[in-house]
């Protein structure tokens, strides 16, 4: 049942993606105009989604479930860092390939998918994965791409999404609620996250030359590792650990974490490659190709999860 809902939601989002492609190809809009939508997503739409997700009643079950989501995200990232060591040596993978495999575009896709499948009250557990990934991405990920060591605390602490998570936790603990009209506006803005993300992605894809995109010979390998290998490793961790039985609704909590690992490579990696003189074109190609392929792989991984864990 969940797989069918997921397929339907992914298809609806991809319709919007193709609208973005068509708009660029027809020269109705220019690819660079996607920056305006991206800015709105970063500073308005995504923060609204995160803040409203924490407007739930404080209870022991919710706290324990949130902690499980955080713990599972931390374990997943540490395991992936360990797995990256032999992958780098055996497969001769460069830093862009490694971080593209490890870090997903969960911030743009996981919230609309979780909302559609489970309801908005479950988004709080998706933000747990997002918050953990932000820390790893701007520490390990940034160090890998730039060659520098250490955590970029400024990037971590000033990230709008992470600030929104911290504010959301305060809202959750204190029981604060936004006034009715404000809350309604924020909920309406939150609903735009999926369509906005896919429209931007479509506009970026529309600007690409597919022959050049597919000229990267290792692209299929990297996308396979990102969309199949990483989710399967995550699924095995969940199955062996038995973590789904630690809290009530643990099966759903872990499925949300798994969904986060099934999304395409993080678009932030392309930005990092530009800043630190990495192969930005290759990073962008991985992001685009993994976005197109995930429509097939995500339902398959969810079906496997349901058969193994429930």
Secondary structure, DSSP 8 states (H G I E B T S, - for coil): -HHHHHHHHHHHHHHHHHHHHHHHHTTSS-GGGHHHHHHHIIIIIHHHHHHHHT-S---HHHHHHHHHHHHHHHHHHHHHHHHHHHHHHHTT--HHHHHHHH-B-HHHHHHHHHHHHT-GGGHHHHHHHHHHHHHHIIIIIHHHHH---S--HHHHHT-HHHHHHHHHHHHHHHT----HHHHHHHHHHHTTHHHHHHHHHHHHHHTS-HHHHTT-TTHHHHHHIIIIIHHHHHHHHHHHHTGGGSSTTHHHHHHHHHHHHTS-B-THHHHHHHHTT--HHHHHHHHHHHHHHHHHHHHHHHHHHHHHT-
